């Protein structure tokens, strides 16, 4: 499983709980573009319409060697392929206030392109500061142990 894109901000901005895996419904040129590493999850999110999930605002630039239409939108919504039972459980979990679906990474599994997303609750500023302080103290401990 080679990771193609990773959303670093998601870990910093959200408390993540349950992780899920989904396939992406893409065009052929988008698949080529992703496999060459041209995808950005920055500012993207997963939305639910009726009983379907969509990856919204993920930027996949057009593959330069493919003949794409002039009306190609690199940030269009792409359908996620998830089992109905997982969607039903997600609907139940998302009714709690403040929860959202956050895309974490895009990777290949054999020849398929998969998206890992999680249920997240937005962190407050003081939560982020405490996480940074913990990270810094852990880093200082590792430095001290390494120098001995």
Secondary structure as UniProt FT lines:
FT   STRAND          3..6
FT   HELIX           8..13
FT   STRAND          14..24
FT   HELIX           28..35
FT   TURN            36..37
FT   TURN            42..43
FT   STRAND          45..49
FT   TURN            50..51
FT   STRAND          52..56
FT   TURN            64..65
FT   TURN            70..71
FT   TURN            74..75
FT   STRAND          78..81
FT   HELIX           84..94
FT   TURN            97..98
FT   STRAND          99..109
FT   TURN            110..111
FT   STRAND          112..122
FT   HELIX           125..147
//
